[in-house]
Amino acid sequence: MEIKPIRTERDYKNALKRLELIFDSKQGSKEGDELEILGILIDQFENENFPIGLPDPIEAIKFRMEQMGYNQSDLASIVGLKSRASEILNRKRKLSLEMIRQLHERLHIPTDVLIQAY
């Protein structure tokens, strides 16, 4: 087992190749330990070099509504009025702090997604 930091794109590609070879290793074995450590190193490299931004707040609301089978009337029960729900979904009204709290509580959308500018 030769583990070293992943510093370059080449190191990253080699680590991915090695990970693929030992992917089915048994936990607690020598290769299983290597797999676990390699996974941590790859994850760290990817987080530093390929960050994934937060989704757009309105798109997150629409996505979550679709997942939950909600329609605009269901959203209106969260934000107050059907017209207000329409304005939010059409980006004509900004989310208030209370709306953000309710959306977080009822739709389980992280607040850091909802507070972003859009």
Beta strands, then each sheet from edge to edge (+ up, - down):
end
